Amino acid sequence: GGGRIGRAPRRPRRGDRGGHHRVLRRRRSGESLHLLEQPAAAGRLVGRRRRRPLRRGVAGRLLHRLGRHRNYQLPPNLTYLNLATNNFSGNLPYSISNMASIEYLNLSHNSLAQQIGDLFGNLSSLSELDVSFNKLTGDLPTSIGSLSNISSLYMQNNQLTGSVNVLSGLGLTTLNIANNNFSGWIPKEFSSIPDVILNGNSFLNGPAPPPPPFMPPPPRRPRSRPNRSGGSGNAPKGSESSTSQGGKNGLQTASLVGIIVGSILAALCVLLLLVLCIRKSRKRKDDSSTESKDFVGPLSVNIEEVSNREIPEQGLENTAMKVLPAEKMTPERVYGKTGSMRKTKVPITATPYTVASLQVATNSFCQDSLLGEGSLGRVYKADFPNGKIMAVKKVDSAAISLQEEDDFLEVVSSMSRLRHPNIVPLTGYCVEHAQRLLVYEYIGNATLHDMLHFSDEMSRRLTWNIRVRIALGTARALEYLHEVCLPSVVHRNFKSANILLDEEHNAHLSDCGLAALTPNTERQVSTEVVGSFGYSAPEFSMSGIYTVKSDVYSFGVVMLELLTGRKPLDSSRERSEQSLVRWATPQLHDIDALSKMVDPALNGMYPAKSLSRFADIIALCVQPEPEFRPPMSEVVQQLVRLMQRASIVRRQSGEELGFSYRAPEREGDTRDISF
């Protein structure tokens, strides 16, 4: 039926005078989607024949929400979609790639930016595409060449670059790519398009020149032999005397000797160059076959025990955490005889997969296998024939800055060497057919965000002892990234949704190392920060600078979530309580106020002193100035001491912490259950 997309309009109230409510609707058949104006007095529009696109400009990131969030996807069965002449921003939604029946798509006259992703591989029915008058950048994706049914293409007034050869094989009748930054030669196939507009670009004039023909070297000029007769009567008229003839013979002999010597020297130079090339080729083979000494990687691994970071583990019962020897990540370089550093190919410890095998494991990346979606792409559950279950991240090529395969593989090599019990390991990858796929170990319970905010039943499973243990596990993961890895690895997207919990509620941090794919650019500000708003440190919001201390701030926000059970940003609450950090920070050192902040799902089962020390750590992490935030090693030590005190109290009292103790409810009940 006429399903609705987005939030339905409120019903007209008494006193309303002709106001307009904006609503996103589709036809009863599910074939068409328009942004429509609904007069307040009109009631329901379903069934009305008159439909016109909304022209008053719907601002914001609604299109981004529709296309990139699991709960706001564009309907895959649409055949007609017109979202033109609004103020939509962000990039083209990824869910367009699933609209296999779409025939007409109009996103023109908006503020869409960034690169066009590979969205058109399955859109064989699309006959008209209009993305004109936006701010799209980058080269045209290769998948646009698979639009077998396209007849009209409008891309004018954008900032697109590169070649347009990918459009040469399309059966177009109308093409408008004016006012972009395209370059190169104009394909000859464009001359057969009836309606084509190409002005306002940087094309080279004329048709593409043919390759230059092979030019043979000029023939050698023959030398004349000297006259050996010696008689003047036999000499031709005007010839020189015998004395001058002898001098000429001497010059010719000297030149002949010079030519011979020069040829020998040239042959020696060629031979020397050949020897050097052979030696260089052999050394390259040796370098590529050597994995322990001669490769260069941002994070190559030498396993050694960090004795000065050992933390005593006595008294940490029921934590289910094992401290493994840390992997000291040290960059290795190869130096030549001159002392200059040269870079060699980095071996990858992760397993390479084929696109076909991942398609089989994910059932062709179907909707039923979808686990979630982030700023870099979607994550699917993969069931392999051998019984293994993995999580596959399908990276959107438009969301990353490293388009070259070698650069991407270098990042994959670094990520595959991150080894820590609290970090989700990267086990495989795929770069076939311009795809960028990452394969991770599957953690199948839930994320911390889901456990805290999805339902009261799930949040009640997180006892106080478990919450402290989760904080300790994630703190150890960040300590490993910041202080054990060299160079330091900044997470840059630390949030509760990236903390996966196994069946024993042990924490596993995901997306480690992915920040290398999206450096500090305008794109990241527009996507990742919006998706993680509420976790970002003040310095990043103001200047775009993100360091390890910014990760510490985000960790403090997650600790606040564990303490209060609230979201970092919650528009459903009162205005003064919508920002968790602003609301909670002034109360962290007030004992009475602190007890009122605690998550009601704990049902009062927490020790008061432990709560106070937990709040002290939070206050240090969310300091506005980054230089006042502690390093993660200090945070780990404080959380370890907090857990050790818990075990001492348990041994002294003989009772389990966090399960049998309840905050005092009656006057006179002053028994100290804290630690």
ABEGO torsion letter per residue (X at the ends): XBBBBEBBBBBBBBGBBGBBBBBBBBBAAGABBBBBBBBAAAEBABGBABBBBBAAGBBEAAAAAAAABAABBBBAABABBBABGBABBEBBBAAAAABAABABBBABGBABBEBBBBAAAABAABABBBABGBABBEBBBAAAAABAABABBBABGBABBEBAAAAAABBBABBBABGBABBEBBBAAAAABABBBABGBABBBEBBBBBBBBBBBBBBBBBBBBBAAGBAAABBBGBBBAAAAAAAAAAAAAAAAAAAAAAAAAAAAAAAAAAAAAAAAAAAAAAAABAAAABBBABBBBBBBBAAABBBABGABGAGBBBBBBBBBBBBBBBBAAGBBBBBBBBBABBBBBAAAAAAAAGGGBAAABAEBBAAEBBBBBBBAAGBBBBBBBBBAAABABABAAAAAAAAAAAAABBBAABBBBABBBABGGBBBBBBBBBABBBAAAAAAABAAAAAABBAAAAAAAAAAAAAAAAAAAAABOBBBBAGABBAAABBBBAAGBBBBBGBGAAAABBBBAAAAAAAAAAABGABBAAAAAAGBBBAAAAAAAAAAAAAAAAAGBBABBAABBAAAABAAAAAAAAAABAAAAAAABBAAAGGBBBAAAAAAAAAAAAAAABABAAABBBAAAAAAAAAAAAAAAAAAAAAAGBBBGAABBBBABBGBABBABX
